[in-house]
Amino acid sequence: ETSNSTNDLSFSRHQATTAMAMNHRRERASAIYKKTQQQIPMLSAAVSFMFCLRGTTDVNAFSTLQYHSQQQPIITSTTCFAGGGFGASKSKLSSKKKTKKPKSKSIGFLEELEVSSAKQQELPKLDRFGLPLVPTEDTIFPPLDSDISRIPVDYNDGDATDQNFNREEVADAIKNHLGVNLDVFDTSGYSIHKEEQNNGESSSSKWLLKLLHQDPPVFQIDNFFTAEECESYKTMVGPNENNSEPPKAVQMNSPTFSSLSISRRTSTTWFCRYEGVPTLLSKAQQLLNVDLSQMEEPQIVRYRTGEEFSWHYDEIPSTQLSNGGQRLATLLVYLNDLEEDRGGGTVFRDLTPPIINSGNNNGKSKRNKGSAKSNTKQLTVRPKTGTALLFFPSYKDGTPDIRTLHKGEVALDTKMIAQLWIHERDYQAGVPEGNIQTDAMEGVEQEAKRLGFL
């Protein structure tokens, strides 16, 4: 009898344990389902959001997607930059009467989120286990169709001069984009300016323009910054020793994403005062033949060991186009070297490196072994002190170029860059406070004279 009671008690305990385990599994499965159910409605918004991830070079400002309601919201529109441009909001200047909509205040770079009721949600797609599918890199950035034009640079022989510059080829490459000012380059691709150093002597350093990809056009400009200029820009992000003057650059933690986000940016960004970076602005003005008023806030970005900026675009969303229009050009300057095995390269997912058909290679194509290279078939530009990278997030008319998806590889050593975006029209800066392009006009003109452009 005692044995039977013991067996009954053991069986009851076993039933209770089994029931508790089943309840725990149900609760966990329910929690997972609810969490993924919240993620899936954001897929369409995430697509729009990721398309505005442009850093630049990258891109460019980001924000964490956050819920601002106890209900399950659907983000129907977002305002963000891919790379960190703040800009002055134009929404406050609108004279149109706004209809009342359920909106939420922004946090970080998102100015507003328009939230609609969860009742409007579509049923999520399920996997073979009956669980909702979560967004992946491929669903956010689907591969390009094969019929979308992408033309790599193809050299007919191994001659070094031809690999560096072909004026007609460059002119053809930039015909649909903002392009470069070919008037500042000679027939071999070297700049015609004669830079004067601080000691009064002239520098023999010349820019060297290289076309890395034909369509869409991607350029590398060697010697764009001198080693001394790179060091000067790196010191701008240090402590402000002269507290009587405003700092030339203001630190902003690079926007990061929630666990729901695909793209990641883990670097640190400093927004520069225009008047504090006359060399960058003057050289960019001569290279691109644009006005200072079109330039977004200049930035200095630092990537420490293990930091990265995953796949993104540099274009901005339609909600921000009232301030200067679309970004037409991304210009970044590498401020230090990184060895090839130390990561940190700028990679274009859908573009391939230049091809060299060398005469001593039995007619077989091989990839260019210059500083723009790749261990795979993706165009990768390696960080090299003073070298600039130039590409175009949009066409001349402001239409985004979907072929410019890129990322900053994980850096295994510290990597620093200076970056600048050029807009279609006059751009009104927002960071730091009181930052305006006209403050830099005198310094930019002096730099142009020092560089030998005036």
Phi, psi and chi 1 to 4 in degrees:
 res  aa     phi    psi   chi1   chi2   chi3   chi4
   1 GLU       -  -42.6 -176.9  174.6  -33.6      -
   2 THR   -64.1  -38.2  -58.3      -      -      -
   3 SER   -64.1  -42.3  176.1      -      -      -
   4 ASN   -64.4  -40.5  -69.7  -23.2      -      -
   5 SER   -63.0  -41.6  -60.7      -      -      -
   6 THR   -63.7  -42.1  -58.8      -      -      -
   7 ASN   -63.8  -42.0  -69.7  -24.0      -      -
   8 ASP   -62.0  -41.7  -69.1  -17.5      -      -
   9 LEU   -64.8  -42.5 -179.1   60.2      -      -
  10 SER   -63.2  -41.5  -62.3      -      -      -
  11 PHE   -64.5  -39.8 -179.8   72.1      -      -
  12 SER   -64.2  -42.6  -61.9      -      -      -
  13 ARG   -63.3  -41.0  -72.8  176.3  177.2  172.9
  14 HIS   -61.6  -42.2  174.0   70.9      -      -
  15 GLN   -62.7  -42.9  -75.8 -176.2  -45.0      -
  16 ALA   -64.0  -43.4      -      -      -      -
  17 THR   -62.9  -43.8  -58.3      -      -      -
  18 THR   -62.1  -42.5  -58.3      -      -      -
  19 ALA   -63.7  -42.2      -      -      -      -
  20 MET   -63.6  -41.1  -70.6  175.2   63.5      -
  21 ALA   -64.3  -41.6      -      -      -      -
  22 MET   -64.9  -41.9  -68.4  -62.7  -65.6      -
  23 ASN   -61.9  -41.6  -73.6  -25.7      -      -
  24 HIS   -62.3  -42.6  176.1   72.6      -      -
  25 ARG   -63.8  -42.3  -68.8  174.9 -178.0  173.9
  26 ARG   -62.2  -44.6  -70.5 -167.5 -170.5   97.7
  27 GLU   -62.9  -41.8  -69.1  173.4   -1.5      -
  28 ARG   -67.4  -42.8  179.1  158.4 -179.7   78.4
  29 ALA   -61.9  -39.7      -      -      -      -
  30 SER   -64.6  -41.1  177.2      -      -      -
  31 ALA   -64.2  -42.5      -      -      -      -
  32 ILE   -63.4  -42.2  -67.1  173.7      -      -
  33 TYR   -63.2  -43.6 -179.7   81.5      -      -
  34 LYS   -63.7  -39.9  -71.0  179.1  179.8  178.5
  35 LYS   -64.9  -47.0 -177.5  176.3 -179.6 -180.0
  36 THR   -69.6  -28.5   52.7      -      -      -
  37 GLN   -65.6  -29.6 -163.9  172.9   29.5      -
  38 GLN   -75.1  -32.0  -69.3  175.6  -23.3      -
  39 GLN   -74.3  -41.6  -64.0  175.4    2.3      -
  40 ILE   -61.3  -44.2  -67.2  -55.1      -      -
  41 PRO   -60.3  -16.5  -23.7   34.3      -      -
  42 MET   -86.3   -2.6  -59.6  179.1   70.5      -
  43 LEU   -60.1  -48.3  176.9   57.2      -      -
  44 SER   -63.6  -37.2   60.8      -      -      -
  45 ALA   -69.8  -36.7      -      -      -      -
  46 ALA   -64.0  -34.5      -      -      -      -
  47 VAL   -61.8  -47.7  171.4      -      -      -
  48 SER   -63.6  -40.3  -61.2      -      -      -
  49 PHE   -63.9  -44.9 -179.6   75.6      -      -
  50 MET   -68.9  -28.8  -66.4  -55.5  168.9      -
  51 PHE   -68.3  -17.6  -88.9  120.1      -      -
  52 CYS   -98.3   12.6   70.7      -      -      -
  53 LEU   -85.0   75.3  -57.5 -176.1      -      -
  54 ARG  -104.7      -  -64.0  -54.3  136.8   81.3
  55 GLY       -  -10.6      -      -      -      -
  56 THR   -23.4  159.8 -170.5      -      -      -
  57 THR   -22.9   25.1  163.4      -      -      -
  58 ASP   -98.1 -102.4  -14.6  119.5      -      -
  59 VAL  -144.3      -  -11.7      -      -      -
  60 ASN       -  135.8  -30.9 -159.6      -      -
  61 ALA  -122.3  150.1      -      -      -      -
  62 PHE  -129.0  169.1  -68.2   84.0      -      -
  63 SER  -146.9  158.8  179.0      -      -      -
  64 THR   -81.0  127.6  -58.6      -      -      -
  65 LEU   -71.1  125.1  -72.5  176.6      -      -
  66 GLN  -133.4  153.5  -59.1 -170.3   33.1      -
  67 TYR   -84.5  137.3  -73.4  150.7      -      -
  68 HIS  -122.6   24.7  -61.3  -82.2      -      -
  69 SER  -152.6  152.7  170.8      -      -      -
  70 GLN   -73.9  -19.7  -67.5 -178.8   -7.9      -
  71 GLN   -79.5  175.9  -64.0 -179.7  -17.3      -
  72 GLN   -90.1  104.7  -62.1  177.5    8.2      -
  73 PRO   -85.1  156.5   31.4  -32.0      -      -
  74 ILE  -112.9  122.9  -58.1  174.5      -      -
  75 ILE   -81.0  114.0  -61.6  178.8      -      -
  76 THR   -97.6  -18.8   57.5      -      -      -
  77 SER  -156.7  146.5   68.5      -      -      -
  78 THR  -134.0  156.7   59.4      -      -      -
  79 THR  -123.0  118.5  -62.6      -      -      -
  80 CYS  -160.7  166.5   64.2      -      -      -
  81 PHE  -119.2  153.0  -75.2   94.8      -      -
  82 ALA  -103.0   90.0      -      -      -      -
  83 GLY   137.4  -16.9      -      -      -      -
  84 GLY   119.7    7.7      -      -      -      -
  85 GLY   -73.5  127.9      -      -      -      -
  86 PHE   -86.3  -68.4  -89.7   75.1      -      -
  87 GLY    77.5  156.3      -      -      -      -
  88 ALA   -86.4  131.4      -      -      -      -
  89 SER   -68.4  135.4  173.6      -      -      -
  90 LYS   -96.0  -10.3  -62.1  -76.1 -172.7  176.2
  91 SER   -63.5  -31.0   60.0      -      -      -
  92 LYS   -70.6  -19.3  -63.5 -179.2 -179.0  178.6
  93 LEU   -89.5   -6.3  -56.6  178.4      -      -
  94 SER   -68.3  135.3  176.9      -      -      -
  95 SER   -97.0   -4.0   59.3      -      -      -
  96 LYS   -74.0  143.0  -65.1 -177.7 -179.9  179.5
  97 LYS   -76.5  126.5 -174.9  175.8 -179.5 -178.8
  98 LYS   -91.5  136.4  -62.6 -179.3  179.1  179.7
  99 THR   -79.0  149.6   57.3      -      -      -
 100 LYS   -75.0  125.4  -68.0 -175.7  178.2 -179.8
 101 LYS  -134.1  152.4  -66.6 -178.8  179.9 -180.0
 102 PRO   -68.1  102.2   23.1  -32.3      -      -
 103 LYS  -119.7  162.3  -66.9 -175.2  178.1 -179.8
 104 SER  -130.0  141.7  160.5      -      -      -
 105 LYS   -60.1  149.8  -65.0  -69.9 -175.8  179.2
 106 SER   -83.5  158.9   64.6      -      -      -
 107 ILE  -129.0  130.3  -66.2 -179.5      -      -
 108 GLY    74.8 -129.1      -      -      -      -
 109 PHE   -90.1  -14.8  -60.3  141.7      -      -
 110 LEU   -73.8  123.3  -67.7 -178.4      -      -
 111 GLU   -81.1  -43.1  -71.3 -166.9  -11.2      -
 112 GLU  -152.5  148.4  -77.9 -172.7  -25.7      -
 113 LEU  -119.7  127.1  -59.4  177.0      -      -
 114 GLU   -92.8  120.0  -64.6 -179.3    5.3      -
 115 VAL  -109.3  130.2 -178.6      -      -      -
 116 SER  -111.1  164.5   62.9      -      -      -
 117 SER   -66.7  148.9  170.1      -      -      -
 118 ALA   -66.1  -17.7      -      -      -      -
 119 LYS   -65.1  -21.6  -65.5 -180.0 -179.4  179.5
 120 GLN   -85.7   -2.7  -59.9  175.8    4.6      -
 121 GLN   -66.5  142.7  -63.9 -179.0   25.5      -
 122 GLU   -87.0  154.8  -64.6 -178.5   -0.9      -
 123 LEU   -64.7  133.6  -68.3  176.4      -      -
 124 PRO   -70.7  152.7   26.8  -35.1      -      -
 125 LYS   -75.5  142.9  -65.4 -178.2  178.4  179.9
 126 LEU  -112.8  151.8  -53.6  179.5      -      -
 127 ASP   -86.0 -174.1   62.8   15.1      -      -
 128 ARG   -71.5   -9.3   63.3 -167.4 -177.1   93.8
 129 PHE   -96.8    1.5  -59.9  106.3      -      -
 130 GLY    85.3    9.1      -      -      -      -
 131 LEU  -100.4  147.3  -65.1  175.1      -      -
 132 PRO   -62.2  141.5  -21.1   32.9      -      -
 133 LEU   -75.3  138.2  -64.8  169.9      -      -
 134 VAL  -101.3  151.8  -63.7      -      -      -
 135 PRO   -61.3  143.5  -21.5   32.4      -      -
 136 THR  -123.5  173.5   65.1      -      -      -
 137 GLU   -59.3  -37.5 -168.8  172.2   89.2      -
 138 ASP   -70.0  -32.2  -72.9  -22.5      -      -
 139 THR   -77.8  -30.5   58.1      -      -      -
 140 ILE   -78.1  -43.6  -61.1  -59.2      -      -
 141 PHE  -121.4   75.6  -56.9  114.5      -      -
 142 PRO   -64.4  149.3   23.7  -33.5      -      -
 143 PRO   -57.3  147.5  -22.2   33.2      -      -
 144 LEU   -73.0  148.3  -63.8 -175.7      -      -
 145 ASP   -65.0  148.9  -67.6  -23.0      -      -
 146 SER   -66.1  -20.9   58.7      -      -      -
 147 ASP   -85.7   -0.7   59.7  -11.9      -      -
 148 ILE   -79.5  124.3  -65.0  178.5      -      -
 149 SER   -62.4  127.1  174.9      -      -      -
 150 ARG  -145.0  111.5  -77.9  158.0  -72.1  170.2
 151 ILE  -116.1  112.2  -54.6  174.4      -      -
 152 PRO   -76.2  163.1   28.9  -34.6      -      -
 153 VAL   -72.9  130.9  173.3      -      -      -
 154 ASP  -126.2  106.7 -169.6   -8.3      -      -
 155 TYR   -86.3  136.8  -60.3  113.5      -      -
 156 ASN   -78.7  -17.8  -66.7  -39.0      -      -
 157 ASP  -151.7 -178.4   54.7   54.5      -      -
 158 GLY   -92.8   15.0      -      -      -      -
 159 ASP   -66.1  127.7 -177.2   73.6      -      -
 160 ALA   -63.5  -37.5      -      -      -      -
 161 THR   -63.6  -44.3  -58.5      -      -      -
 162 ASP   -64.7  -32.9  -71.2  -16.5      -      -
 163 GLN   -68.3  -27.3  -68.9  175.2   26.8      -
 164 ASN   -82.0  -45.0  -71.8  -26.1      -      -
 165 PHE  -157.2  136.4 -170.0   75.7      -      -
 166 ASN  -142.5  106.6 -177.9  -54.1      -      -
 167 ARG   -58.2  -43.9 -163.1  177.4 -171.1   86.7
 168 GLU   -65.1  -39.2  -69.4   72.3   24.2      -
 169 GLU   -65.2  -40.4 -171.4  177.0   39.6      -
 170 VAL   -65.4  -45.3  170.1      -      -      -
 171 ALA   -58.7  -39.7      -      -      -      -
 172 ASP   -69.3  -35.7 -177.8   66.1      -      -
 173 ALA   -66.9  -34.1      -      -      -      -
 174 ILE   -96.8    6.3   61.6  177.6      -      -
 175 LYS   -62.2  -28.1   61.3 -174.3  178.5 -177.0
 176 ASN  -104.3    4.5  -63.7  -39.3      -      -
 177 HIS  -127.1  175.3  -64.8   80.0      -      -
 178 LEU   -56.5  -41.7  176.6   64.6      -      -
 179 GLY    79.1 -166.1      -      -      -      -
 180 VAL  -124.3  159.8  -63.5      -      -      -
 181 ASN   -86.6   95.9 -179.6   14.4      -      -
 182 LEU   -68.7  -13.0  -70.0  176.5      -      -
 183 ASP   -67.8  -18.3  -69.3  -20.2      -      -
 184 VAL   -95.1    8.9  -58.5      -      -      -
 185 PHE  -124.0  146.1  -64.4   95.7      -      -
 186 ASP   -86.8 -172.7   63.0   20.2      -      -
 187 THR   -70.7  -12.3   56.4      -      -      -
 188 SER  -101.4    1.3  -63.0      -      -      -
 189 GLY    91.3    6.1      -      -      -      -
 190 TYR   -91.9  143.4  -72.1   93.0      -      -
 191 SER   -69.1  152.0   58.8      -      -      -
 192 ILE   -95.0   -0.9   60.0  175.7      -      -
 193 HIS   -78.9  159.9   77.1  -77.5      -      -
 194 LYS  -127.3  100.9 -162.3  168.8 -173.6  178.3
 195 GLU   -76.4  132.5 -169.8  166.7  -23.0      -
 196 GLU   -97.7  128.3 -178.6 -179.6  -37.1      -
 197 GLN   -83.0  170.2  -59.3  -60.2  -57.4      -
 198 ASN   -63.4  -24.8  -66.2  -31.2      -      -
 199 ASN   -85.0    6.3   57.9   10.0      -      -
 200 GLY    89.3   -9.8      -      -      -      -
 201 GLU   -85.8  156.1  -62.9 -178.9   -1.4      -
 202 SER   -89.0  141.8  -63.8      -      -      -
 203 SER   -92.1  141.7  170.3      -      -      -
 204 SER   -86.9   -0.5   59.8      -      -      -
 205 SER   -71.8  126.5  176.9      -      -      -
 206 LYS  -121.3  146.8  -58.5  -80.2 -171.1  179.3
 207 TRP   -67.6  149.1  -56.7  -13.8      -      -
 208 LEU  -129.3  114.4  177.7   57.6      -      -
 209 LEU   -86.5  126.3 -177.0   66.5      -      -
 210 LYS  -126.7  131.4  -63.5  179.7  179.6  179.7
 211 LEU   -89.2  116.1 -178.9   62.7      -      -
 212 LEU   -93.4  -28.2  -57.4 -177.2      -      -
 213 HIS  -148.2  136.3 -161.9  -87.4      -      -
 214 GLN   -77.4  -52.2  178.0   77.7   23.5      -
 215 ASP  -145.5  108.2 -175.4   27.4      -      -
 216 PRO   -72.7  153.1   29.5  -37.0      -      -
 217 PRO   -72.6  134.0   24.2  -31.9      -      -
 218 VAL  -133.9  131.2  178.6      -      -      -
 219 PHE  -122.0  150.8  -67.6   94.8      -      -
 220 GLN  -120.1  132.7  175.9  177.8  -54.1      -
 221 ILE  -119.0  106.2  -55.4   98.7      -      -
 222 ASP   -73.1  148.1  -67.6  -16.4      -      -
 223 ASN    61.6   26.0  -53.3  -43.1      -      -
 224 PHE   -64.4  -39.4 -168.3   70.4      -      -
 225 PHE  -114.6  144.1  -94.0   18.9      -      -
 226 THR   -78.4  165.4   64.6      -      -      -
 227 ALA   -60.2  -37.9      -      -      -      -
 228 GLU   -65.7  -39.9  -67.1   76.3   14.1      -
 229 GLU   -66.0  -38.7  -71.0  166.6  -13.8      -
 230 CYS   -61.3  -45.2  -70.3      -      -      -
 231 GLU   -63.3  -39.6  -72.5  -58.6  -42.7      -
 232 SER   -62.2  -40.0  174.7      -      -      -
 233 TYR   -72.8  -33.4  -85.6   67.4      -      -
 234 LYS   -66.3  -34.1  -73.6 -166.8  -73.1 -174.1
 235 THR   -72.7  -15.7   59.4      -      -      -
 236 MET   -66.0  -22.1  -71.4  176.6   57.2      -
 237 VAL   -94.3    6.2  -56.7      -      -      -
 238 GLY   -83.0 -175.6      -      -      -      -
 239 PRO   -64.0  144.7   22.4  -32.8      -      -
 240 ASN   -80.6  101.0 -176.3   23.3      -      -
 241 GLU   -75.7  -24.9  -62.5  179.4   -5.1      -
 242 ASN  -104.8   89.2 -171.1   -5.5      -      -
 243 ASN   -70.7  -10.6  -66.8  -36.0      -      -
 244 SER   -76.2  -17.1   62.1      -      -      -
 245 GLU  -114.7  146.3  -62.5 -179.5    0.1      -
 246 PRO   -65.3  145.4   23.2  -32.9      -      -
 247 PRO   -64.5  149.5   24.9  -34.1      -      -
 248 LYS   -73.9  -21.3  -65.7 -178.8  179.2  179.8
 249 ALA  -141.3  142.3      -      -      -      -
 250 VAL  -115.7  127.2  175.4      -      -      -
 251 GLN   -75.3  134.9  178.3  178.3  -22.2      -
 252 MET  -132.9  126.0  -53.9  -70.0  -67.0      -
 253 ASN   -61.5  126.7  -71.8  -30.0      -      -
 254 SER   -58.0  134.1  -66.8      -      -      -
 255 PRO   -56.7  139.4  -20.2   30.5      -      -
 256 THR  -117.5  173.2   54.9      -      -      -
 257 PHE  -116.1  159.3  -62.4   93.5      -      -
 258 SER   -75.0  176.7   71.7      -      -      -
 259 SER   -65.2  -13.9   59.4      -      -      -
 260 LEU   -80.8  -12.3  -57.9  178.7      -      -
 261 SER   -90.3  149.0  177.3      -      -      -
 262 ILE   -87.3  -47.9  -59.6  -60.8      -      -
 263 SER   -75.8  147.2  -70.6      -      -      -
 264 ARG  -132.3  137.2  -60.0  171.4  -58.6  -78.4
 265 ARG  -135.4  121.5 -174.5  177.2 -170.2 -179.8
 266 THR  -122.6   17.2   51.5      -      -      -
 267 SER   -88.7 -177.6   56.7      -      -      -
 268 THR  -121.5  137.1  -56.5      -      -      -
 269 THR  -119.8  139.4  -58.3      -      -      -
 270 TRP  -114.4  125.4  -75.3  -98.0      -      -
 271 PHE   -88.8  126.0  -76.8   75.6      -      -
 272 CYS   -97.6  147.7  -56.2      -      -      -
 273 ARG   -74.4  138.0  -64.5 -172.7  179.1  -83.3
 274 TYR   -54.6  -43.4  -69.3  102.9      -      -
 275 GLU   -67.1  -15.5   59.2 -173.2  -36.8      -
 276 GLY   -87.8   -9.6      -      -      -      -
 277 VAL  -130.3   54.5  -71.1      -      -      -
 278 PRO   -63.7  -29.9   25.7  -35.8      -      -
 279 THR   -66.3  -47.6  -59.0      -      -      -
 280 LEU   -60.8  -46.2  173.5   62.4      -      -
 281 LEU   -66.2  -41.7  -58.2 -176.1      -      -
 282 SER   -66.6  -44.0 -176.4      -      -      -
 283 LYS   -66.7  -39.4  -69.4 -172.2  174.8 -175.5
 284 ALA   -64.8  -38.5      -      -      -      -
 285 GLN   -64.0  -40.8 -171.2  175.1   48.9      -
 286 GLN   -72.1  -38.2  -62.2  -59.8  -34.9      -
 287 LEU   -67.2  -39.3  174.6   66.7      -      -
 288 LEU  -108.0  -10.2  -59.6  169.6      -      -
 289 ASN    56.9   53.6 -164.5   24.0      -      -
 290 VAL  -125.7  165.5  -66.1      -      -      -
 291 ASP   -86.0  153.1  -67.4  -29.3      -      -
 292 LEU   -58.8  -33.1  -71.3  177.0      -      -
 293 SER   -63.7  -17.7   60.9      -      -      -
 294 GLN   -87.8   -3.9  -64.7  173.2 -109.3      -
 295 MET   -91.5  130.1  -61.8 -178.7 -177.1      -
 296 GLU   -73.0  168.4 -160.9  171.5  -59.3      -
 297 GLU   -54.0  123.7  -62.3   97.4  -29.4      -
 298 PRO   -64.1  148.8  -16.4   29.7      -      -
 299 GLN  -134.6  151.8  -61.2  173.3   18.7      -
 300 ILE  -119.8  130.1  -62.4  175.1      -      -
 301 VAL  -122.8  137.0 -177.1      -      -      -
 302 ARG  -120.0  129.4 -179.8 -169.7   65.1 -156.7
 303 TYR  -111.2  118.3  -65.5   84.1      -      -
 304 ARG   -87.9  174.4  -74.1  176.3  169.1  162.7
 305 THR   -53.5  126.1  -59.9      -      -      -
 306 GLY    90.4   -4.3      -      -      -      -
 307 GLU   -91.9  158.7  -64.9 -177.7  -22.2      -
 308 GLU  -158.7  174.2   64.9  174.7  -38.6      -
 309 PHE  -138.7  102.8 -165.6  170.4      -      -
 310 SER   -73.9 -175.5   63.3      -      -      -
 311 TRP   -50.0  132.2  -63.3  119.1      -      -
 312 HIS  -163.1  168.4   63.6  -78.1      -      -
 313 TYR  -112.3  164.0  -68.7   99.6      -      -
 314 ASP  -103.0   -6.0  -80.4   -0.2      -      -
 315 GLU   -66.6  163.0   74.1 -167.3   50.2      -
 316 ILE  -114.0  157.4   58.8  174.3      -      -
 317 PRO   -74.1  163.3   27.6  -35.2      -      -
 318 SER   -61.7  -26.5   57.9      -      -      -
 319 THR   -68.4  -13.8   51.8      -      -      -
 320 GLN  -108.7    2.3  -74.6  -70.0  -29.2      -
 321 LEU   -69.0  -15.7  -66.1 -179.9      -      -
 322 SER   -66.0  -20.2   58.1      -      -      -
 323 ASN  -102.4   86.7 -174.1    9.5      -      -
 324 GLY    86.2   -3.3      -      -      -      -
 325 GLY    74.2 -163.0      -      -      -      -
 326 GLN   -76.6  158.0 -170.3   56.3  -94.6      -
 327 ARG   -75.2  124.9  -73.6  170.8  171.6  166.2
 328 LEU   -98.8  -25.7  -63.0 -176.7      -      -
 329 ALA  -145.7  144.0      -      -      -      -
 330 THR  -114.9  123.2  -64.8      -      -      -
 331 LEU  -123.6  120.6  175.9   66.5      -      -
 332 LEU  -129.5  147.6   66.2   86.1      -      -
 333 VAL  -122.4  125.1 -174.9      -      -      -
 334 TYR   -77.3  127.4  -60.1  102.5      -      -
 335 LEU   -96.2   -5.6  -58.6  179.5      -      -
 336 ASN  -154.7  165.2   65.7  -62.5      -      -
 337 ASP   -85.1  150.9  -66.8  -20.4      -      -
 338 LEU  -137.0  127.2  -87.8 -178.1      -      -
 339 GLU   -63.8  156.2  -62.9  -63.6  -30.4      -
 340 GLU   -58.6  -34.4 -173.5  172.1   -5.6      -
 341 ASP   -86.0    9.2   61.3   -9.3      -      -
 342 ARG  -109.0   12.4  -54.4  -53.1  -68.7  170.6
 343 GLY    68.6 -156.5      -      -      -      -
 344 GLY    79.8    3.9      -      -      -      -
 345 GLY   -74.5  160.0      -      -      -      -
 346 THR   -96.3  118.1  -55.6      -      -      -
 347 VAL  -113.6  132.1 -175.5      -      -      -
 348 PHE  -103.6  116.3  -67.4   86.0      -      -
 349 ARG   -62.0  -40.5 -173.1 -166.2   69.2  175.9
 350 ASP  -102.9    8.0  -59.4  -54.7      -      -
 351 LEU  -115.6  153.0  -51.1 -176.8      -      -
 352 THR  -116.1  155.7   55.0      -      -      -
 353 PRO   -67.5  165.0  -15.2   28.9      -      -
 354 PRO   -58.2  148.4  -23.5   33.4      -      -
 355 ILE  -109.0  132.7  -59.3  172.2      -      -
 356 ILE  -113.0  118.6  -58.5  174.1      -      -
 357 ASN   -96.1   84.7  -65.4  -38.9      -      -
 358 SER   -76.5  142.1  177.7      -      -      -
 359 GLY   -65.7  -26.9      -      -      -      -
 360 ASN   -96.5   19.2   57.7    6.4      -      -
 361 ASN  -116.2   24.7 -164.3   37.6      -      -
 362 ASN    55.4   31.9  -64.0  -36.0      -      -
 363 GLY    78.0   -0.2      -      -      -      -
 364 LYS   -83.5  141.4  -65.4 -178.5  179.3  179.7
 365 SER   -77.1  146.8  -61.4      -      -      -
 366 LYS  -140.8  156.9   62.0  179.6 -179.5  179.1
 367 ARG   -79.7  147.9  -62.5  -64.1  175.1 -178.3
 368 ASN   -62.2  135.3 -170.3   -4.1      -      -
 369 LYS  -102.1   25.7  -61.3  -60.1 -178.7 -178.6
 370 GLY   -80.6 -162.5      -      -      -      -
 371 SER   -72.4  -18.4   58.7      -      -      -
 372 ALA   -95.1  105.5      -      -      -      -
 373 LYS  -151.3  177.1   60.0 -167.0  -61.3 -174.9
 374 SER  -156.1  141.4  176.0      -      -      -
 375 ASN   -80.1  -15.5  -69.1  -32.5      -      -
 376 THR  -116.4 -148.0   62.4      -      -      -
 377 LYS  -102.9   14.8  -66.0 -176.8  178.9 -179.6
 378 GLN   -98.4  135.8  -66.3  172.7  -36.5      -
 379 LEU   -64.3  122.6  175.1   62.4      -      -
 380 THR  -130.8  127.8  -57.4      -      -      -
 381 VAL  -106.1  123.8 -177.5      -      -      -
 382 ARG   -84.7  140.4  -59.6  -66.1  -42.4  151.7
 383 PRO   -64.4  125.4  -21.2   33.2      -      -
 384 LYS  -140.4  131.0 -177.5  179.2  179.1 -178.4
 385 THR   -50.9  122.1  -57.1      -      -      -
 386 GLY    86.5   -9.0      -      -      -      -
 387 THR   -80.0  138.0  -65.6      -      -      -
 388 ALA  -108.7  148.4      -      -      -      -
 389 LEU  -117.4  131.1  170.5   63.9      -      -
 390 LEU  -129.7  127.2  172.1   66.5      -      -
 391 PHE  -148.4  178.4   61.9   95.4      -      -
 392 PHE  -129.5  105.5  -51.7   93.9      -      -
 393 PRO   -63.8  -21.9  -17.5   30.0      -      -
 394 SER  -140.8  162.6  -56.2      -      -      -
 395 TYR   -76.2  176.5  -65.4   92.0      -      -
 396 LYS   -56.5  -36.8  -77.0 -179.8 -179.0  178.5
 397 ASP   -83.4    4.2   62.7    0.8      -      -
 398 GLY    91.3    0.3      -      -      -      -
 399 THR   -72.7  123.2  -57.9      -      -      -
 400 PRO   -59.3  142.6  -25.2   35.5      -      -
 401 ASP  -100.0  105.6 -167.1  -25.1      -      -
 402 ILE   -70.6   -6.3   62.1  173.0      -      -
 403 ARG   -84.8   -2.5  -58.9  169.0  -62.7  175.5
 404 THR   -98.7   21.4   58.5      -      -      -
 405 LEU   -58.0  131.0 -176.9   68.6      -      -
 406 HIS  -151.2  171.1   60.9  -74.0      -      -
 407 LYS  -150.1  160.5   70.2  175.5  179.8  179.1
 408 GLY  -100.7  114.9      -      -      -      -
 409 GLU   -58.0  157.7  -68.8  178.2  -40.4      -
 410 VAL   -57.2  126.9  174.9      -      -      -
 411 ALA   -92.0  130.0      -      -      -      -
 412 LEU   -93.7   -7.6  -58.8 -177.1      -      -
 413 ASP  -136.4  168.5  -67.1  -43.5      -      -
 414 THR   -63.4  134.4  -62.9      -      -      -
 415 LYS  -127.9  135.6  163.8 -171.1  166.2 -175.9
 416 MET  -131.3  140.7  -65.2 -170.0   69.5      -
 417 ILE  -138.0  153.3   61.3  173.8      -      -
 418 ALA  -106.9  138.3      -      -      -      -
 419 GLN  -140.1  155.2   62.5 -172.8   17.1      -
 420 LEU  -153.0  138.7 -176.5   67.0      -      -
 421 TRP  -114.7  143.9  -74.3  -79.7      -      -
 422 ILE  -111.7  128.9  -51.2  -60.7      -      -
 423 HIS   -98.6  170.0  -74.9 -107.6      -      -
 424 GLU   -67.3  -40.0  -66.1  178.6   88.0      -
 425 ARG  -132.3 -170.0  -58.4 -179.7  -64.3  -83.4
 426 ASP   -59.7  132.2  -69.6   -4.8      -      -
 427 TYR  -114.3  134.0  172.2   87.3      -      -
 428 GLN  -102.4  115.6 -174.3  176.5   -7.5      -
 429 ALA   -73.5  158.8      -      -      -      -
 430 GLY  -126.9  -17.6      -      -      -      -
 431 VAL  -138.1  137.7  178.0      -      -      -
 432 PRO   -65.1  172.2  -15.3   29.1      -      -
 433 GLU   -59.8  133.8 -176.0  177.5   -1.9      -
 434 GLY    78.0   13.7      -      -      -      -
 435 ASN   -81.5  115.1 -167.3   18.1      -      -
 436 ILE  -135.3  149.4   54.5  176.9      -      -
 437 GLN   -65.1  -34.9  -67.0   95.3  -34.2      -
 438 THR   -62.7  -23.3   53.0      -      -      -
 439 ASP   -63.8  -21.0  -72.3  -16.0      -      -
 440 ALA   -97.7   -3.6      -      -      -      -
 441 MET   -58.5  -46.5  -70.2 -177.4   64.5      -
 442 GLU   -63.9  -45.4 -177.7  177.6   -8.6      -
 443 GLY   -65.3  -37.5      -      -      -      -
 444 VAL   -66.4  -40.3  167.6      -      -      -
 445 GLU   -65.3  -41.2 -176.0  176.0  -13.0      -
 446 GLN   -62.6  -40.0  -69.0  176.8   -7.6      -
 447 GLU   -65.8  -39.2  -81.5  -65.4  -74.0      -
 448 ALA   -61.7  -37.9      -      -      -      -
 449 LYS   -68.6  -41.9  -69.2  179.0  179.4  178.3
 450 ARG   -64.2  -35.0 -178.1 -176.5   70.3   82.1
 451 LEU   -78.6  -10.4  -64.3  169.7      -      -
 452 GLY    85.9   17.2      -      -      -      -
 453 PHE   -87.7  -21.5  -71.9  115.2      -      -
 454 LEU  -118.9      -  -64.8  179.9      -      -
